[in-house]
Amino acid sequence: MSGNNPAESSPAHRSPLTAHPRHAIGVLGGTFDPIHFGHLRLAEEMAEAIGLGEVRFIPAGQPPHRAAPHAAAPHRLAMVRRAVAGNPYFAVDAREVDSPRPSYTVDTLTALRAELGSKQPLWLLLGADAFLGLTSWHAWRRLFELAHIAVAARPGAQLLQSDSMSDELRREVSQRHVADGSAAGPAGSVLLRQMTPLDISATAIRHTLARQGSVRYLLPDAVLDYIHEHHLYGTA
């Protein structure tokens, strides 16, 4: 962690959500280490395809399925806030950063469902790689009870035919698969949607920054400024 204090220290998550009467709410979680245009474009395209009234970005505090993030949680939260500023459909939720426990998606969705009520449509937004590993997640079958799941796939990808999809997950998808915007009810459907290909990764960004290379146009300028201000990822 940098010796500097993050611009937004001790952030509190937003007050309990209010349900949108006509529009579903999207949930996009991740380490965001750092957040980049691939994350933002996924949220934008899914919001348009599904008709989301809001996409809520939820940075992980202590992700249980991977090594600790390179940047401390308050820094990652501050970068997400900068990245989504100015988009009226994007919001930030700090509940996982504020929690002392590991960040399990099922727990976060359970808390959101309790706040929103049983009738509010909720969509969990996932990249294809994350979705293919869904069966390794804690209480993964419960996710379908709590939200619809929208999966962003690369153009031409045939996820249902992928050798990387387990038989368990394939059965769930075959029973729940819907076309764009046709999901009924508050939860339980799976949408597989091809997205604009943006071959951007947080790992590559960190490696480039560590060797003092340029990552301009891979992430918002406000996020890049924050990285340099706080000397993250080996920047001087």
Buried (B, 14 or more C-beta within 10 A) or exposed (E): EBEEEBBBEEBEBEEEBEBBEEBBBBBBBBBBBBBBBBBBBBBBBBBEBBBBBBBBBBBBBBBEBEEEBBBBBBBBBBBBBBBBEEEEBBBBBBBBBBBEEBBBBBBBBBBBBEEBEEEBBBBBBBBBEBBBBBEEBEEBEBBBBBBBBBBBBBEEBEBEEBEEBBEEBBEBBEEBEBEBEEBEEBBBBBBBBBBEEBEBEBEBBBBBBEEEEEBEEBBBEBBBEBBEBBEBBBBE
